């Protein structure tokens, strides 16, 4: 069973999925946001093609670790997704993932502005890889 990660933004949703063993994260196509219902349906459609046991969503926080307007938007999105899918949805701290993604893209001579949503896709991979590492640290015998 796989874990799906989402980097939920106002314009795009970055998507990544783990391998079945939960070791690596691979990027999936970015979802262009339209309406909440359509966005949720796109995720439902995506999940119908793979066996996912959990969804992890990057939770944006301020540098001090407090909530922001975007934090509340993501929490609402996560709640709606959980209600629609009846799967575990975990919110996971995503501070700095977009900056790390942009740095990686720039170091690889990629221009994020040329490929819309590319930074969101890379950020989703970073969120998922961090979460998989967290799970491994929490339960090293698995």
Secondary structure as UniProt FT lines:
FT   STRAND          2..8
FT   STRAND          12..18
FT   TURN            20..21
FT   STRAND          25..32
FT   HELIX           36..47
FT   TURN            48..49
FT   STRAND          52..59
FT   TURN            63..64
FT   HELIX           69..85
FT   STRAND          88..93
FT   TURN            95..96
FT   HELIX           97..107
FT   TURN            108..109
FT   TURN            112..114
FT   TURN            116..117
FT   HELIX           118..138
FT   TURN            140..141
//
